[in-house]
Amino acid sequence: MSRRRTAHSPGSQRASGSAGQAPIVAIVGRPNVGKSALFNRLADAPIAIVEDMAGVTRDRLYAEALALGRPYVLIDTGGFDPGSEDPLTKSIASQVRLAIDEADVVICVLDATQEALPADREAITLLRQSGVPVLYVANKVDNPSVMHGAMPFYELGIDELRPVSATHGHGIGDLEEALIAHFPAEVAAETTNDEVDRIAIVGRPNAGKSSLVNRLAGEARQIVDDRPGTTVDSVDTLLEYEGQPLVLIDTAGIRRKRAVEEGLEAMAVMQAVRAIERSDVVVLMIDAHEGVSEQDAKIGGLAIERGRALVIALNKGDLLDAEARKKAFADVQDVFSFATWAPVHLVSARSGRGINTLMQAVRTCAKAHKSRVTTGEVNRFFEEVLEHHPPPSMDSRSVRLYYATQVQAAPPTFVITSNYPERVHFSYRRYVVNQLRERFGFTGTPIRVFYRGKPKRDKP
């Protein structure tokens, strides 16, 4: 197995920026200074969760962004507070240091409405030692008078402090001009087109989602903690696996709706749903030791409703004996009777067992999800289907199917023209889908088939 980070390798990015990779910009600062708000403003999308609470952003969060037409990769980080003794806060600090190592440029966010705190001083000292170009911004400057209160920050040795308001957009244009001044002379857009498979890792809390991301990335990119709810944002990780680039989207655990608290956790669950919508393949992580649940089925159904390919990973398989493994597979077949076409794999994210086989299935499903069949192939297949099993008559009316065509991929979607589309029985619709899957090998992806009436000719 070959693993190599394509866009986020520490150090290599500075040397290779002119070779076609987009530069990386990291946003750092102590908790609650507005880093996530600035991240959303620069990314021009509400990607990061913004809430007036310290510690909302924990992992590194990536997004593709444009600065005056120049593409780059933007990283949001958790609040930097190295003086804290809390284990989770210490993990956040290590994530911030990794982000700085990856970055070509760093934006250090300071709160213009407050005086410098020890965490601000620590961050500035760390950045000076890193050797990375740094742009210092005074956030929350909603009017010129606020900037006067930020003047003491210059005493920390800052050469230039740029006033911005992430909430209202003030000063963002000037900040973007300063950013591109540090970009390589020629930058090609990072490989983020349709050829790159986007894989959303979803499941209930503590199912091993972040452990899988770390296993595939070959490093502790995500904070792994036994406490459910450690992952809050949906976090994108761009890496190369077996010589091909892909994006892994780690998500917050999705609990039953009545168990989700209002506020931050509800927002995190919404992020997970959005992650499903922008993925190609959903890997549903299930704690095999805990067992398959109705909630797992609901999460899988969510992926199918949104037209995403589905692969089921029974994690922590190394904790099961032979009888328990057999039962786990049987339970999946029972609970997921509506998606018997979804591949099921027993894995251990912690030890790496079964991960290669799982990723091969992911690649196969991603290819099937995006595949297209020519109209000629579809109709030759369709003629055979009609010859062996024509649609049954309904209400003494003969139902005829004339021709079929694939109108889109991701997921594969077909339109079949009929004289009575509303009279095609649901059992026959299911039969057609099964035949399409059997003939064209749409492994792991939902198939959508719509029936429409034959267009009427205009009378002369």
Phi and psi in degrees as a GROMACS rama.xvg file:
@    title "Ramachandran Plot"
@    xaxis  label "Phi"
@    yaxis  label "Psi"
@TYPE xy
-111.058  128.772  SER-2
-128.417  129.425  ARG-3
-155.197  130.841  ARG-4
-75.3591  127.617  ARG-5
-86.5499  -32.5816  THR-6
-118.036  -8.64103  ALA-7
-127.708  27.1025  HIS-8
-76.6952  125.966  SER-9
-57.2304  132.969  PRO-10
82.1282  -46.4207  GLY-11
-64.8524  -26.6041  SER-12
-65.2461  -37.7676  GLN-13
-65.4436  -34.7975  ARG-14
-79.325  -25.2313  ALA-15
-111.014  9.25394  SER-16
-57.2653  -36.1683  GLY-17
-80.9485  -3.69337  SER-18
-92.1071  9.17912  ALA-19
117.195  -4.98203  GLY-20
-96.4399  141.817  GLN-21
-70.3603  141.037  ALA-22
-66.7218  159.298  PRO-23
-113.829  132.586  ILE-24
-120.296  121.817  VAL-25
-105.84  137.709  ALA-26
-104.38  122.618  ILE-27
-130.149  166.646  VAL-28
155.26  168.741  GLY-29
-71.0229  172.163  ARG-30
-62.1566  144.704  PRO-31
64.9607  34.0494  ASN-32
-100.937  -4.67205  VAL-33
103.358  23.936  GLY-34
-62.5198  -46.5207  LYS-35
-66.8134  -35.429  SER-36
-63.9875  -40.2443  ALA-37
-68.4273  -39.0189  LEU-38
-56.9706  -48.948  PHE-39
-63.0059  -37.9164  ASN-40
-65.7587  -45.2675  ARG-41
-71.1542  -35.8498  LEU-42
-78.345  -12.8808  ALA-43
58.5665  39.0953  ASP-44
-162.202  144.974  ALA-45
-79.3293  69.0464  PRO-46
-85.2626  -48.909  ILE-47
-84.1164  145.721  ALA-48
-73.5242  127.892  ILE-49
-114.532  117.997  VAL-50
-150.057  145.255  GLU-51
-77.1024  67.0733  ASP-52
-152.445  129.601  MET-53
-64.4099  140.766  ALA-54
86.1333  13.0412  GLY-55
-65.8824  -46.2247  VAL-56
-88.1199  124.785  THR-57
-115.798  -50.3819  ARG-58
-88.9048  171.324  ASP-59
-71.2248  140.45  ARG-60
-124.269  128.202  LEU-61
-109.053  149.773  TYR-62
-154.328  150.678  ALA-63
-85.4921  136.539  GLU-64
-141.97  166.288  ALA-65
-125.796  134.191  LEU-66
-117.52  104.846  ALA-67
52.1181  42.6874  LEU-68
87.9834  -4.74794  GLY-69
-97.1106  124.975  ARG-70
-77.3632  144.743  PRO-71
-156.238  169.386  TYR-72
-106.456  127.186  VAL-73
-105.774  134.63  LEU-74
-120.016  125.002  ILE-75
-95.7421  147.803  ASP-76
-130.181  163.891  THR-77
-72.2097  165.545  GLY-78
-63.2727  127.606  GLY-79
-87.8084  114.991  PHE-80
-145.247  76.3629  ASP-81
-64.7735  -15.6487  PRO-82
-78.5593  -11.8787  GLY-83
-75.119  145.854  SER-84
-96.8352  -2.84184  GLU-85
-67.3966  128.465  ASP-86
-56.864  -39.9592  PRO-87
-66.2308  -40.4306  LEU-88
-65.3592  -36.4481  THR-89
-64.394  -37.9471  LYS-90
-62.8456  -39.4601  SER-91
-61.6097  -42.5659  ILE-92
-59.5337  -40.053  ALA-93
-67.2293  -35.3728  SER-94
-65.4007  -37.9299  GLN-95
-63.19  -42.9964  VAL-96
-63.8538  -38.631  ARG-97
-63.4342  -40.4  LEU-98
-63.1931  -40.9694  ALA-99
-63.6413  -40.3075  ILE-100
-61.1488  -33.3725  ASP-101
-79.437  -23.4335  GLU-102
-80.3647  149.568  ALA-103
-89.3691  -32.8316  ASP-104
-140.017  144.064  VAL-105
-119.281  135.508  VAL-106
-103.781  115.734  ILE-107
-97.6325  117.801  CYS-108
-96.6078  128.562  VAL-109
-121.35  150.372  LEU-110
-92.2068  110.645  ASP-111
-68.0287  -15.3116  ALA-112
-91.576  -1.9412  THR-113
-131.311  157.148  GLN-114
-75.5255  163.354  GLU-115
-63.8002  132.674  ALA-116
-105.266  165.318  LEU-117
-53.9843  -36.2927  PRO-118
-64.6445  -35.1903  ALA-119
-62.4376  -45.5148  ASP-120
-63.6861  -41.7351  ARG-121
-62.0397  -42.5245  GLU-122
-63.2387  -44.1998  ALA-123
-64.7571  -41.159  ILE-124
-61.4605  -44.8337  THR-125
-60.7728  -42.1805  LEU-126
-68.0991  -36.6891  LEU-127
-62.3901  -36.9652  ARG-128
-76.0428  -20.1743  GLN-129
-73.9953  -27.9828  SER-130
77.9428  7.3759  GLY-131
-90.2902  139.24  VAL-132
-56.9861  134.115  PRO-133
-125.553  132.71  VAL-134
-108.382  118.407  LEU-135
-92.9497  128.36  TYR-136
-123.224  140.046  VAL-137
-97.7891  107.035  ALA-138
-86.7679  166.312  ASN-139
69.9538  26.0574  LYS-140
-86.9197  82.6802  VAL-141
-82.6622  -15.5136  ASP-142
-151.944  157.535  ASN-143
-55.6752  -32.0879  PRO-144
-64.6602  -28.5358  SER-145
-64.1567  -33.162  VAL-146
-62.9361  -28.8325  MET-147
-62.6998  -33.7317  HIS-148
-71.0718  -15.0586  GLY-149
-91.1963  -4.8708  ALA-150
-56.4286  -36.4101  MET-151
-59.3727  -18.4042  PRO-152
-62.4931  -26.5534  PHE-153
-62.8923  -24.9148  TYR-154
-66.3024  -15.1691  GLU-155
-84.8799  3.70987  LEU-156
93.7462  17.0239  GLY-157
-78.0069  130.768  ILE-158
-75.2506  -41.688  ASP-159
-144.897  131.948  GLU-160
-117.034  119.662  LEU-161
-99.0942  121.022  ARG-162
-75.7429  131.131  PRO-163
-141.65  161.507  VAL-164
-129.707  102.445  SER-165
-62.2239  -32.3342  ALA-166
-69.5418  -42.8948  THR-167
-102.719  -7.99627  HIS-168
87.6262  4.51  GLY-169
-66.8153  135.212  HIS-170
78.3063  1.22626  GLY-171
-68.4101  -39.2489  ILE-172
-60.7011  -44.5099  GLY-173
-64.1573  -38.3361  ASP-174
-64.2814  -40.8155  LEU-175
-66.4689  -36.559  GLU-176
-62.3075  -41.082  GLU-177
-66.1946  -35.6765  ALA-178
-62.0912  -51.8558  LEU-179
-68.77  -16.7068  ILE-180
-65.3332  -22.6051  ALA-181
-99.0251  -0.966208  HIS-182
-79.2146  154.54  PHE-183
-59.4746  159.013  PRO-184
-59.8299  -39.9853  ALA-185
-127.356  122.483  GLU-186
-127.943  123.366  VAL-187
-92.2566  150.085  ALA-188
-60.8932  139.402  ALA-189
-63.3063  151.67  GLU-190
-68.2401  95.9863  THR-191
-136.65  25.0175  THR-192
-84.3625  -167.609  ASN-193
-67.3268  -14.6238  ASP-194
-73.9888  -19.0995  GLU-195
-86.7556  122.63  VAL-196
-76.3457  133.297  ASP-197
-106.396  120.724  ARG-198
-114.933  114.631  ILE-199
-91.4531  126.338  ALA-200
-98.3542  111.729  ILE-201
-126.998  168.886  VAL-202
153.829  -178.469  GLY-203
-70.7101  164.801  ARG-204
-58.2062  142.253  PRO-205
65.6891  28.8817  ASN-206
-88.5275  -7.77655  ALA-207
103.921  20.9598  GLY-208
-63.39  -51.1142  LYS-209
-66.5299  -33.0295  SER-210
-62.9791  -37.5086  SER-211
-65.749  -43.9986  LEU-212
-59.8095  -46  VAL-213
-63.2849  -38.9094  ASN-214
-62.3671  -44.4908  ARG-215
-71.3941  -36.4067  LEU-216
-79.4676  -18.3777  ALA-217
77.7362  18.5347  GLY-218
-160.284  169.983  GLU-219
-84.3765  69.7919  ALA-220
-74.389  -34.0513  ARG-221
-106.738  146.522  GLN-222
-74.2063  123.175  ILE-223
-109.614  123.337  VAL-224
-142.178  145.229  ASP-225
-68.9501  -16.4972  ASP-226
-79.0322  126.486  ARG-227
-60.0328  145.481  PRO-228
94.1496  9.78516  GLY-229
-64.2827  -41.6744  THR-230
-83.1242  126.612  THR-231
-111.992  -60.1851  VAL-232
-73.1471  158.846  ASP-233
-83.7956  119.685  SER-234
-110.427  125.304  VAL-235
-90.5489  133.698  ASP-236
-127.177  116.38  THR-237
-92.9608  124.998  LEU-238
-148.844  172.807  LEU-239
-113.414  127.958  GLU-240
-127.415  123.089  TYR-241
52.7806  40.1776  GLU-242
82.2385  1.75235  GLY-243
-125.171  139.217  GLN-244
-76.0106  148.208  PRO-245
-153.744  161.438  LEU-246
-115.653  123.721  VAL-247
-98.8187  131.594  LEU-248
-113.485  104.649  ILE-249
-81.455  141.557  ASP-250
-131.162  163.932  THR-251
-69.5716  151.007  ALA-252
-65.2246  137.202  GLY-253
-100.997  110.922  ILE-254
-95.7677  172.608  ARG-255
-58.6738  145.216  ARG-256
-56.2567  -40.8597  LYS-257
-71.6653  -14.1924  ARG-258
-94.1333  -6.73233  ALA-259
-84.5949  124.738  VAL-260
-76.5407  150.971  GLU-261
-65.822  154.125  GLU-262
95.0352  -126.576  GLY-263
-59.4662  -46.9499  LEU-264
-66.6304  -39.5314  GLU-265
-61.8438  -38.9191  ALA-266
-64.9354  -39.0917  MET-267
-63.8338  -40.8809  ALA-268
-63.4648  -39.858  VAL-269
-62.1017  -37.4767  MET-270
-61.2517  -39.3613  GLN-271
-64.1423  -40.0504  ALA-272
-64.1824  -42.0502  VAL-273
-64.2906  -35.9631  ARG-274
-62.3781  -39.691  ALA-275
-60.3015  -43.0583  ILE-276
-65.4985  -28.278  GLU-277
-102.64  15.8266  ARG-278
-102.424  167.846  SER-279
-98.1386  -42.3984  ASP-280
-127.789  137.618  VAL-281
-106.945  122.088  VAL-282
-97.6685  111.472  VAL-283
-90.1787  108.91  LEU-284
-85.0323  126.732  MET-285
-124.211  131.295  ILE-286
-73.2934  101.131  ASP-287
-64.906  -28.3348  ALA-288
-70.172  -33.286  HIS-289
-81.399  -30.7432  GLU-290
106.409  160.38  GLY-291
-81.158  137.59  VAL-292
-126.466  169.282  SER-293
-62.0627  -33.4418  GLU-294
-64.2669  -36.628  GLN-295
-60.011  -42.3376  ASP-296
-63.077  -39.0082  ALA-297
-65.5565  -39.0649  LYS-298
-66.4922  -42.4952  ILE-299
-62.2031  -41.1274  GLY-300
-62.7698  -34.2852  GLY-301
-61.3806  -42.9913  LEU-302
-63.9935  -42.1974  ALA-303
-67.715  -41.7138  ILE-304
-57.5282  -34.2452  GLU-305
-91.2671  10.4233  ARG-306
71.9806  33.1698  GLY-307
-106.044  145.764  ARG-308
-64.0026  152.183  ALA-309
-133.193  129.11  LEU-310
-126.667  131.203  VAL-311
-101.493  124.84  ILE-312
-113.033  115.025  ALA-313
-85.1593  97.7719  LEU-314
-82.4517  163.252  ASN-315
64.2071  32.1656  LYS-316
-65.005  -20.4337  GLY-317
-71.0715  -10.9933  ASP-318
-90.9903  -1.34315  LEU-319
-107.133  144.97  LEU-320
-86.8741  179.384  ASP-321
-58.8109  -42.2254  ALA-322
-66.502  -40.4922  GLU-323
-67.7923  -36.358  ALA-324
-63.8781  -43.4769  ARG-325
-60.8432  -41.8235  LYS-326
-66.1808  -38.9337  LYS-327
-60.8625  -45.0466  ALA-328
-64.0882  -40.4234  PHE-329
-63.8245  -39.0207  ALA-330
-65.4495  -38.4279  ASP-331
-63.2052  -45.3604  VAL-332
-60.3682  -34.1533  GLN-333
-75.5393  -50.907  ASP-334
-71.1748  -33.7688  VAL-335
-104.318  41.072  PHE-336
-62.4759  -21.0168  SER-337
-81.6899  -7.49179  PHE-338
-140.259  54.2555  ALA-339
-66.3183  -14.7638  THR-340
-80.9391  -9.36015  TRP-341
-78.4964  124.923  ALA-342
-63.0887  145.351  PRO-343
-124.06  129.016  VAL-344
-133.28  138.302  HIS-345
-90.1334  124.678  LEU-346
-136.639  169.064  VAL-347
-135.536  104.37  SER-348
-63.3602  -30.4264  ALA-349
-72.6829  -43.3953  ARG-350
-94.173  -18.5904  SER-351
92.6064  -2.14074  GLY-352
-65.6692  130.096  ARG-353
79.7939  -0.504683  GLY-354
-69.5262  -40.914  ILE-355
-59.0946  -46.0562  ASN-356
-63.343  -40.0415  THR-357
-60.3572  -45.8836  LEU-358
-69.7942  -30.9129  MET-359
-63.4564  -40.4153  GLN-360
-65.4396  -38.9642  ALA-361
-60.788  -45.5236  VAL-362
-61.6139  -43.9494  ARG-363
-61.3434  -43.9659  THR-364
-67.7694  -38.0921  CYS-365
-63.2016  -41.2772  ALA-366
-64.7491  -43.5631  LYS-367
-64.4522  -38.9108  ALA-368
-59.7299  -36.1425  HIS-369
-98.2687  0.775617  LYS-370
-76.399  153.298  SER-371
-126.154  147.682  ARG-372
-119.482  135.348  VAL-373
-66.0126  155.392  THR-374
-60.1806  -35.9625  THR-375
-62.8932  -44.9341  GLY-376
-63.7492  -42.0429  GLU-377
-61.3038  -44.419  VAL-378
-75.1498  -30.6637  ASN-379
-64.9243  -42.1601  ARG-380
-61.9469  -42.0885  PHE-381
-66.6972  -35.8668  PHE-382
-61.8389  -39.843  GLU-383
-65.9693  -40.6133  GLU-384
-61.1966  -46.2575  VAL-385
-66.5913  -32.6442  LEU-386
-69.4926  -40.3591  GLU-387
-85.214  -31.0009  HIS-388
-152.015  82.9418  HIS-389
-70.6546  157.387  PRO-390
-66.5431  142.851  PRO-391
-71.5426  153.7  PRO-392
-72.9995  151.276  SER-393
-129.058  128.312  MET-394
54.043  43.3833  ASP-395
62.2709  19.0663  SER-396
-112.826  133.138  ARG-397
-78.7672  118.415  SER-398
-88.4189  125.22  VAL-399
-118.588  140.321  ARG-400
-114.176  123.653  LEU-401
-92.6152  -54.9834  TYR-402
-158.004  165.081  TYR-403
-135.787  155.412  ALA-404
-152.323  148.821  THR-405
-87.6628  122.189  GLN-406
-97.1526  -19.1852  VAL-407
-164.031  164.677  GLN-408
-110.524  176.163  ALA-409
53.4836  65.465  ALA-410
-87.6846  164.545  PRO-411
-57.862  123.276  PRO-412
-128.418  129.492  THR-413
-122.58  151.394  PHE-414
-122.65  128.197  VAL-415
-115.356  128.943  ILE-416
-90.5924  132.685  THR-417
-140.867  158.205  SER-418
-75.5826  -30.8489  ASN-419
-132.666  74.3083  TYR-420
-59.4891  -33.1004  PRO-421
-74.4374  -12.1373  GLU-422
-99.8268  3.70823  ARG-423
-74.1331  116.209  VAL-424
-64.0953  147.251  HIS-425
-60.9205  -33.1333  PHE-426
-67.4128  -35.3671  SER-427
-72.7642  -35.6158  TYR-428
-60.3329  -42.4537  ARG-429
-65.6508  -38.7087  ARG-430
-61.2342  -43.4693  TYR-431
-61.6502  -43.9871  VAL-432
-61.3008  -44.4528  VAL-433
-62.9676  -37.8437  ASN-434
-68.5464  -39.2508  GLN-435
-60.8963  -42.8356  LEU-436
-66.2854  -41.5698  ARG-437
-66.7798  -39.147  GLU-438
-75.9891  -46.2631  ARG-439
-104.381  1.05109  PHE-440
65.536  44.9011  GLY-441
-78.0313  69.9284  PHE-442
-67.3322  126.714  THR-443
73.9235  4.63782  GLY-444
-119.398  141.447  THR-445
-66.3803  152.753  PRO-446
-121.553  133.24  ILE-447
-112.576  130.509  ARG-448
-128.602  123.84  VAL-449
-113.898  145.038  PHE-450
-113.557  133.346  TYR-451
-135.947  158.892  ARG-452
-73.9484  157.433  GLY-453
-73.8236  131.17  LYS-454
-58.8291  136.017  PRO-455
-84.0346  138.3  LYS-456
-78.7755  141.676  ARG-457
-71.8445  136.021  ASP-458
-70.812  139.721  LYS-459
